[in-house]
Amino acid sequence: MAFFKSNENGNFYVFTNCDELLVIKYCINEDGKYGDKELFRLKCNSNPEVAKANHKSDVSETKQNALTSAAMSNCGEYICACDTNNRLHLWKHENLLSIRSLVRKCQKVIFSNSGSNIILADRGGDVFEYPVSKNEDNGNFILGHISLILDIAISKDDKYLATSDRDGKIRISYYPNAYNIRSYCLGHQEFVSSIQFVSLSNEMLISSSGDGTIRLWHVENNSMQTKCVTLHENELLSKFCNIKNSADINKKLDNQLSENLKVHVDTVASYIHMLAP
């Protein structure tokens, strides 16, 4: 079962299991604390009426289906999910709005922060944009990589679209005109598996890679702010994720890190915890 924390308010949580989504909505009280919760399930079965309206090609339901990626809009109204039958499902709350066919399997899907568009990277290295308000079958191609795209992220103001690939490259493009490249963030020695924009005093991007490093980038000037060598032992990694300040580094990790590495861990951990809701 995979976990997605999908909206910026932190009151919606989406769990996926095979071809099904479990959505949990927490009501936020006046004091800012979580109150009552609502649960509902979304099933990725094709809807014949919607499929016909959207001119879908027939897909055999006997083929075992599974989700490849899912996302929720920041407003919490829309949920989308892609499956191994090359379909993009869109719901508004519990109501299915559309099922759109894809040319290739989806690698990663997100919403723009405005919630007006779905942005999807497929396994051919191409990125498409689908409007939420229009049930158009064909997406709008916006950019492509030669290599397989592993992750995509969009800045809080929807100005920049970041894509990372199997060759260790991170591309920053202007959005929605993504043919206009802002810069590349180069330095990772292996595939870049995860990227996320961080809104601090300046727009920044955090990335993780198969080379065992976590890096923080200044988006505007394409420079690296800090690099942290990740901890490969599961026990140490678990402890690292719970570090809140420099005192915790000595308390939880003892002498298992060099002084230089402790500085990097403290720096990256501080940025990460600033994002916590």
SULBELWO-V907491 format. One record per residue. N is the residue number from 0. D_LAST is the distance of its C-alpha to the last C-alpha in Angstrom with 1 decimal. Layout:
# SULBELWO-V907491
n={N | N}
d_last={D_LAST | D_LAST}
This chain:
# SULBELWO-V907491
n={0 | 1 | 2 | 3 | 4 | 5 | 6 | 7 | 8 | 9 | 10 | 11 | 12 | 13 | 14 | 15 | 16 | 17 | 18 | 19 | 20 | 21 | 22 | 23 | 24 | 25 | 26 | 27 | 28 | 29 | 30 | 31 | 32 | 33 | 34 | 35 | 36 | 37 | 38 | 39 | 40 | 41 | 42 | 43 | 44 | 45 | 46 | 47 | 48 | 49 | 50 | 51 | 52 | 53 | 54 | 55 | 56 | 57 | 58 | 59 | 60 | 61 | 62 | 63 | 64 | 65 | 66 | 67 | 68 | 69 | 70 | 71 | 72 | 73 | 74 | 75 | 76 | 77 | 78 | 79 | 80 | 81 | 82 | 83 | 84 | 85 | 86 | 87 | 88 | 89 | 90 | 91 | 92 | 93 | 94 | 95 | 96 | 97 | 98 | 99 | 100 | 101 | 102 | 103 | 104 | 105 | 106 | 107 | 108 | 109 | 110 | 111 | 112 | 113 | 114 | 115 | 116 | 117 | 118 | 119 | 120 | 121 | 122 | 123 | 124 | 125 | 126 | 127 | 128 | 129 | 130 | 131 | 132 | 133 | 134 | 135 | 136 | 137 | 138 | 139 | 140 | 141 | 142 | 143 | 144 | 145 | 146 | 147 | 148 | 149 | 150 | 151 | 152 | 153 | 154 | 155 | 156 | 157 | 158 | 159 | 160 | 161 | 162 | 163 | 164 | 165 | 166 | 167 | 168 | 169 | 170 | 171 | 172 | 173 | 174 | 175 | 176 | 177 | 178 | 179 | 180 | 181 | 182 | 183 | 184 | 185 | 186 | 187 | 188 | 189 | 190 | 191 | 192 | 193 | 194 | 195 | 196 | 197 | 198 | 199 | 200 | 201 | 202 | 203 | 204 | 205 | 206 | 207 | 208 | 209 | 210 | 211 | 212 | 213 | 214 | 215 | 216 | 217 | 218 | 219 | 220 | 221 | 222 | 223 | 224 | 225 | 226 | 227 | 228 | 229 | 230 | 231 | 232 | 233 | 234 | 235 | 236 | 237 | 238 | 239 | 240 | 241 | 242 | 243 | 244 | 245 | 246 | 247 | 248 | 249 | 250 | 251 | 252 | 253 | 254 | 255 | 256 | 257 | 258 | 259 | 260 | 261 | 262 | 263 | 264 | 265 | 266 | 267 | 268 | 269 | 270 | 271 | 272 | 273 | 274 | 275 | 276}
d_last={23.0 | 20.3 | 16.6 | 14.7 | 11.1 | 12.4 | 10.8 | 8.3 | 7.3 | 6.5 | 9.6 | 12.1 | 13.1 | 16.4 | 18.8 | 22.0 | 25.3 | 28.4 | 28.9 | 26.6 | 23.0 | 21.3 | 18.7 | 16.6 | 15.3 | 13.6 | 14.7 | 12.5 | 14.8 | 15.8 | 14.3 | 10.8 | 11.1 | 11.8 | 15.5 | 18.1 | 17.6 | 19.8 | 21.0 | 23.2 | 24.9 | 25.9 | 28.9 | 30.0 | 33.6 | 35.6 | 36.5 | 40.2 | 40.1 | 37.1 | 38.4 | 41.8 | 40.4 | 38.5 | 41.6 | 40.2 | 42.4 | 42.9 | 40.7 | 42.1 | 39.9 | 41.8 | 39.9 | 37.0 | 33.8 | 30.3 | 27.0 | 26.3 | 23.0 | 20.8 | 18.1 | 16.6 | 16.6 | 13.6 | 15.6 | 15.8 | 19.6 | 20.8 | 20.7 | 22.9 | 24.3 | 27.1 | 29.7 | 32.5 | 35.0 | 33.8 | 32.3 | 29.3 | 28.2 | 26.4 | 25.4 | 24.4 | 22.8 | 25.5 | 28.3 | 29.4 | 30.2 | 31.7 | 32.6 | 33.4 | 35.4 | 34.4 | 36.8 | 35.0 | 32.3 | 28.8 | 26.9 | 23.5 | 22.4 | 19.6 | 19.4 | 19.7 | 16.8 | 19.4 | 19.9 | 23.7 | 24.4 | 23.9 | 24.3 | 26.0 | 27.4 | 30.3 | 32.1 | 34.8 | 32.6 | 32.3 | 29.5 | 30.0 | 28.5 | 28.9 | 28.6 | 26.7 | 29.2 | 32.3 | 33.3 | 35.0 | 36.0 | 36.1 | 33.1 | 33.4 | 33.7 | 31.7 | 32.0 | 33.2 | 33.3 | 36.4 | 34.3 | 31.9 | 28.5 | 25.8 | 22.6 | 21.6 | 18.7 | 18.7 | 17.5 | 15.3 | 18.7 | 20.5 | 22.9 | 22.8 | 23.0 | 22.8 | 24.8 | 25.5 | 28.6 | 30.7 | 32.7 | 29.9 | 29.5 | 26.6 | 27.6 | 26.0 | 27.6 | 27.5 | 26.3 | 28.0 | 31.2 | 30.1 | 33.7 | 33.0 | 31.5 | 29.6 | 29.8 | 29.5 | 27.4 | 30.0 | 30.1 | 28.9 | 31.9 | 30.9 | 28.9 | 25.4 | 23.5 | 20.0 | 18.6 | 15.4 | 15.2 | 13.1 | 13.3 | 14.2 | 17.5 | 19.2 | 18.4 | 18.0 | 18.1 | 17.4 | 19.9 | 21.2 | 24.8 | 27.6 | 29.0 | 26.6 | 24.6 | 21.2 | 21.7 | 19.9 | 21.9 | 22.5 | 22.9 | 25.3 | 27.8 | 27.2 | 27.2 | 25.3 | 23.2 | 23.1 | 24.0 | 23.0 | 25.4 | 23.6 | 24.7 | 26.8 | 27.3 | 25.0 | 24.8 | 24.0 | 21.3 | 19.7 | 19.8 | 18.6 | 15.3 | 14.7 | 15.9 | 13.9 | 16.9 | 20.5 | 21.8 | 20.1 | 21.9 | 25.3 | 24.5 | 23.2 | 25.1 | 28.2 | 30.7 | 29.6 | 28.4 | 30.4 | 29.6 | 29.1 | 26.6 | 24.7 | 24.1 | 22.7 | 20.4 | 19.1 | 18.7 | 16.9 | 14.6 | 13.7 | 12.8 | 10.8 | 8.7 | 8.2 | 6.4 | 3.8 | 0.0}
